[in-house]
Structure formats: C-alpha cells, structure tokens
Amino acid sequence: MAAPQSRLRLSETQFRLLITSLVALAFLALYAGVRATDTGGDDPVTISGRPDVVEHVVPGAGDEVIRQAELGIDLAPGYEASLAVNGVDIPTEELRLVPEQNQVFFTPAEGKVVEQLQAGPNCATAVVWRSAVGPDTADDKSFTWCFEAL
C-alpha cells in the first residue's frame, strides 16, 4: 500500500505574492547586471580641456587593433579635422570624410602614405577647427591619442 502524498497548496493570495516577489527579484537582478556592465563610456574624450569638441576616437586610447585598422575622430557639430598617423600627415584625398556626422577617418592600405600601422605603439593626431572659421588659425586645437597595433 502506497503512502499518501501530502501536497502543499498555496492560496490564491500566497501564489500572487510569490509570483510578484519572483518578478521583482528578476528585475532587481537585471538592474544590478546593467549597472555592473562596463561600457567604457566613463572616460570622455577631451581636446585641450574641451570635451564638447571631440565625441569619440577610433580606436580608443590604449586599444589593441590590427595593423590595417581604421582610425578616426568623431567631432561635435560645427567642427572639422585633419589627421596624422605617427607624425605622417594624411592627405585629404586619402581621408574618409562624413561631413553630416562631423567624422574623419583613415584606413591604411597599399599605395597610401601609410600602408599599415607599425607593430606596437602608434599615435594619431587630429588638428581640429571650427567649420565656420576654417583651418590654420590660432583657434585650431590638436588632440593625440595612442593605441597598440598587433
């Protein structure tokens, strides 16, 4: 003869309280996970103390990239820039300009002034000016960031 099974039965109120608690715990765990995620957005890029000028650099300062990686700068509205890599000025015709988004990029390739990044540390320099004023004025700012090429 089998022993009778005892079953725990929850009232409707207890069941709703249990479900509500589990949902709240799930949201709390999700919130904690999002807060613990490092997005790298805590270090604003600055140009001569002007974080309102540069929004983003590619690659980020200290990043590791391949030797043919694209590099560039994303500027605030109303700014333009030229680029140099390891002291070599990049001609305008070799830059990829995205004027609608105030972005300037360069990708090393065969036949360009920089065919590939050097293995190890590399530095990019952007000379930035206001679009309304133009380049080569006393208001020009320069910004240099360095990264590693593998």
Residue frames relative to the residue before (quaternion, step in Angstrom):
aa qw qx qy qz dx dy dz
M 1.0000 0.0000 0.0000 0.0000 0.00 0.00 0.00
A 0.3861 -0.7404 0.5112 0.2036 3.60 -0.84 1.04
A 0.4890 -0.6564 0.4902 0.2996 3.49 -1.09 0.78
P 0.5088 -0.6476 0.4575 0.3352 3.59 -0.94 0.72
Q 0.3730 -0.7244 0.5417 0.2068 3.54 -1.01 0.87
S 0.2467 -0.7467 0.5944 0.1682 3.51 -0.95 0.87
R 0.1441 -0.7940 0.5886 0.0484 3.56 -0.85 0.92
L 0.3585 -0.7117 0.5656 0.2121 3.50 -0.97 0.95
R 0.0814 -0.7943 0.6016 0.0230 3.54 -0.70 1.02
L 0.2512 -0.7609 0.5848 0.1266 3.52 -0.94 1.02
S 0.4592 -0.6367 0.5292 0.3221 3.51 -1.07 0.67
E 0.6711 -0.4925 0.3546 0.4257 3.59 -1.20 0.30
T 0.6416 0.5191 -0.3205 0.4649 3.60 1.01 -0.77
Q 0.6559 0.5008 -0.3102 0.4720 3.60 0.93 -0.85
F 0.6415 0.5286 -0.3149 0.4581 3.59 0.99 -0.86
R 0.6680 0.4879 -0.2986 0.4761 3.60 0.91 -0.89
L 0.6366 0.5202 -0.3200 0.4709 3.58 1.01 -0.76
L 0.6429 0.5141 -0.3157 0.4719 3.61 1.00 -0.81
I 0.6691 0.4884 -0.2987 0.4740 3.62 0.85 -0.90
T 0.6488 0.5129 -0.3158 0.4651 3.59 0.92 -0.87
S 0.6522 0.5108 -0.3100 0.4664 3.59 0.97 -0.83
L 0.6594 0.5059 -0.3048 0.4651 3.60 0.95 -0.84
V 0.6486 0.4998 -0.3170 0.4786 3.60 0.98 -0.80
A 0.6480 0.5061 -0.3170 0.4726 3.60 0.95 -0.83
L 0.6432 0.5133 -0.3162 0.4721 3.60 0.98 -0.80
A 0.6366 0.5187 -0.3260 0.4684 3.61 1.00 -0.76
F 0.6638 0.4869 -0.3067 0.4776 3.62 0.93 -0.83
L 0.6275 0.5289 -0.3302 0.4663 3.59 1.04 -0.75
A 0.6546 0.4963 -0.3066 0.4808 3.61 0.97 -0.84
L 0.6366 0.5170 -0.3236 0.4720 3.61 1.00 -0.77
Y 0.6496 0.5099 -0.3120 0.4698 3.59 0.92 -0.88
A 0.6629 0.4965 -0.3076 0.4684 3.61 0.89 -0.90
G 0.6495 0.5202 -0.3166 0.4553 3.60 0.99 -0.76
V 0.6552 0.4954 -0.3084 0.4798 3.59 0.96 -0.82
R 0.6688 0.4997 -0.3044 0.4587 3.61 0.91 -0.85
A 0.6876 0.4856 -0.2812 0.4608 3.60 1.08 -0.68
T 0.5583 0.6174 -0.3877 0.3960 3.59 1.22 -0.31
D 0.2722 -0.7527 0.5814 0.1462 3.56 -0.87 1.01
T 0.1297 -0.8200 0.5552 0.0493 3.58 -0.45 1.19
G 0.4813 -0.6860 0.4293 0.3369 3.57 1.24 -0.06
G 0.5280 0.6666 -0.3941 0.3488 3.58 1.24 0.10
D 0.5079 0.6846 -0.4096 0.3250 3.60 1.23 0.05
D 0.7115 0.4246 -0.2488 0.5015 3.61 1.20 -0.38
P 0.1709 -0.8068 0.5547 0.1104 3.61 0.02 1.20
V 0.4551 -0.6640 0.5239 0.2785 3.54 -1.09 0.76
T 0.0678 -0.8091 0.5827 0.0355 3.57 -0.94 0.80
I 0.1763 -0.7232 0.6542 0.1337 3.51 -1.24 0.55
S 0.8288 -0.1684 0.0770 0.5280 3.55 -0.57 1.18
G 0.7294 -0.4302 0.2379 0.4757 3.56 0.90 0.94
R 0.6198 0.5439 -0.3393 0.4527 3.61 1.22 0.30
P 0.1005 -0.8308 0.5443 0.0588 3.64 0.23 1.18
D 0.5822 0.5895 -0.3743 0.4164 3.60 1.23 -0.23
V 0.6186 0.5618 -0.3441 0.4281 3.63 1.24 -0.18
V 0.7920 0.2194 -0.0965 0.5615 3.60 0.82 -1.02
E 0.2406 -0.7895 0.5513 0.1218 3.55 -0.76 1.07
H 0.8050 -0.0781 0.1150 0.5768 3.59 1.02 -0.79
V 0.1417 -0.7540 0.6304 0.1187 3.57 -1.19 0.57
V 0.1639 -0.7644 0.6193 0.0726 3.55 -1.20 0.68
P 0.5038 -0.3368 -0.7694 0.2020 1.61 -1.28 2.13
G 0.6391 -0.5254 0.3874 0.4067 3.54 -1.24 0.29
A 0.6347 -0.5216 0.3999 0.4064 3.55 -1.20 0.50
G 0.8234 0.2131 -0.1852 0.4923 3.56 -0.84 1.06
D 0.4799 0.6760 -0.4402 0.3447 3.62 1.23 -0.08
E 0.3283 -0.6871 0.6032 0.2372 3.54 -1.34 0.33
V 0.0021 0.8073 -0.5870 0.0610 3.58 -0.83 1.06
I 0.5566 -0.5544 0.4749 0.3967 3.55 -1.32 0.10
R 0.6536 -0.5733 0.3389 0.3596 3.59 -1.20 0.46
Q 0.7027 0.3970 -0.2722 0.5239 3.63 1.24 -0.18
A 0.3269 0.7833 -0.4766 0.2292 3.58 1.23 0.36
E 0.4859 -0.6348 0.5228 0.2961 3.53 -1.17 0.71
L 0.0634 -0.7732 0.6291 0.0478 3.54 -1.12 0.70
G 0.1912 0.7997 -0.5519 0.1385 3.54 -1.11 0.53
I 0.3619 -0.7119 0.5703 0.1925 3.46 -1.41 -0.07
D 0.2107 -0.7430 0.6268 0.1034 3.55 -1.12 0.83
L 0.1530 -0.8375 0.5241 0.0212 3.54 -0.50 1.25
A 0.5885 -0.5351 0.4644 0.3894 3.52 -1.30 0.31
P 0.6456 -0.5138 0.3752 0.4223 3.62 -1.15 0.43
G 0.7750 0.3421 -0.2675 0.4591 3.54 -1.05 0.86
Y 0.6892 0.4339 -0.2826 0.5069 3.59 1.27 0.18
E 0.1201 -0.7511 0.6453 0.0708 3.54 -1.29 0.58
A 0.1251 -0.8071 0.5739 0.0595 3.58 -1.23 0.30
S 0.2393 -0.6764 0.6629 0.2138 3.48 -1.44 0.21
L 0.2880 -0.7716 0.5464 0.1522 3.58 -1.22 0.48
A 0.0570 -0.7342 0.6731 0.0675 3.51 -1.34 0.48
V 0.1736 -0.7683 0.6086 0.0955 3.56 -1.12 0.71
N 0.8367 -0.0786 0.0035 0.5420 3.57 -0.69 1.12
G 0.7456 -0.4226 0.2094 0.4708 3.56 0.97 0.90
V 0.6084 0.5333 -0.3566 0.4672 3.62 1.26 -0.04
D 0.3488 -0.7389 0.5387 0.2054 3.59 -0.62 1.14
I 0.3105 -0.7440 0.5661 0.1721 3.55 -0.96 0.94
P 0.4215 -0.7056 0.5021 0.2691 3.61 -0.71 1.03
T 0.6291 -0.5707 0.3814 0.3648 3.56 -1.09 0.75
E 0.6723 0.5112 -0.3142 0.4335 3.62 0.95 -0.79
E 0.6692 0.4638 -0.3099 0.4909 3.62 1.22 -0.22
L 0.5709 0.5805 -0.3801 0.4390 3.59 1.28 -0.06
R 0.2822 -0.6924 0.6270 0.2187 3.53 -1.25 0.49
L 0.1129 -0.8171 0.5653 0.0071 3.53 -0.36 1.31
V 0.0770 -0.7519 0.6536 0.0387 3.55 -1.05 0.84
P 0.1597 -0.8543 0.4858 0.0934 3.59 0.37 1.25
E 0.6031 0.5769 -0.3637 0.4138 3.61 1.06 -0.64
Q 0.7711 0.2905 -0.1563 0.5445 3.58 1.17 -0.59
N 0.4326 -0.7273 0.4380 0.3033 3.59 1.30 0.24
Q 0.4467 0.6787 -0.4501 0.3704 3.56 0.94 0.98
V 0.0873 -0.7626 0.6402 0.0308 3.54 -1.18 0.75
F 0.0042 0.8128 -0.5798 0.0569 3.58 -0.75 1.10
F 0.0714 -0.7566 0.6466 0.0666 3.52 -1.36 0.41
T 0.0993 -0.7700 0.6282 0.0509 3.54 -1.04 0.87
P 0.4010 -0.7079 0.5199 0.2603 3.62 -0.64 1.04
A 0.1445 0.7743 -0.6052 0.1157 3.57 -1.05 0.79
E 0.6673 -0.4934 0.3755 0.4126 3.54 -1.27 0.39
G 0.7879 0.2888 -0.2396 0.4883 3.58 -0.93 0.95
K 0.6199 0.5089 -0.3569 0.4789 3.63 1.25 -0.09
V 0.6817 -0.4942 0.3336 0.4240 3.60 -1.22 0.31
V 0.7324 0.1622 -0.1413 0.6460 3.57 1.22 -0.47
E 0.2381 -0.8129 0.5184 0.1175 3.57 -0.39 1.24
Q 0.7692 -0.1039 0.0473 0.6288 3.56 1.21 -0.56
L 0.5590 -0.5822 0.4615 0.3682 3.53 -1.21 0.47
Q 0.5032 -0.6350 0.4777 0.3395 3.57 -1.09 0.57
A 0.5433 -0.5943 0.4700 0.3615 3.57 -1.12 0.63
G 0.7360 0.3611 -0.2923 0.4925 3.55 -0.89 0.92
P 0.8040 -0.2828 0.1832 0.4899 3.57 -1.13 -0.56
N 0.0333 -0.7585 0.6506 -0.0138 3.55 -1.13 0.84
C 0.1258 -0.7812 0.6061 0.0805 3.55 -1.16 0.60
A 0.1848 -0.7505 0.6266 0.1000 3.53 -1.09 0.82
T 0.1252 -0.7750 0.6159 0.0660 3.54 -1.10 0.74
A 0.1225 -0.7636 0.6309 0.0621 3.53 -0.97 0.92
V 0.1849 -0.7194 0.6570 0.1287 3.54 -1.02 0.88
V 0.1225 -0.8301 0.5440 -0.0107 3.54 -0.54 1.25
W 0.0196 0.7859 -0.6172 0.0315 3.55 -1.05 0.84
R 0.5554 -0.5742 0.4741 0.3702 3.53 -1.30 0.33
S 0.5380 -0.6442 0.4437 0.3140 3.54 -0.92 0.94
A 0.6671 0.5237 -0.3058 0.4327 3.60 0.96 -0.83
V 0.7138 0.4381 -0.2436 0.4891 3.60 1.14 -0.62
G 0.3692 -0.7287 0.4923 0.3004 3.57 1.00 -0.85
P 0.6241 -0.5759 0.3856 0.3609 3.56 -1.29 0.30
D 0.7934 0.3603 -0.2537 0.4200 3.52 -1.44 0.07
T 0.5003 0.5905 -0.4773 0.4162 3.56 0.84 1.02
A 0.6779 -0.4834 0.3620 0.4192 3.55 -1.29 0.13
D 0.6261 0.5561 -0.3320 0.4342 3.60 1.23 -0.40
D 0.4487 0.6928 -0.4612 0.3257 3.64 1.21 -0.20
K 0.1514 -0.7589 0.6284 0.0793 3.55 -1.10 0.79
S 0.1664 -0.7681 0.6017 0.1422 3.58 -1.09 0.57
F 0.0986 -0.7786 0.6195 0.0130 3.50 -1.12 0.78
T 0.0786 -0.7960 0.6000 0.0127 3.57 -0.85 1.00
W 0.0181 0.7656 -0.6430 0.0134 3.55 -1.04 0.84
C 0.2355 -0.7897 0.5582 0.0967 3.56 -1.08 0.76
F 0.0363 -0.7781 0.6262 -0.0331 3.52 -1.23 0.68
E 0.4565 -0.6760 0.5104 0.2721 3.58 -1.29 0.20
A 0.1711 -0.7514 0.6264 0.1174 3.56 -1.05 0.80
L 0.3323 -0.7634 0.5274 0.1692 3.56 -0.89 0.96
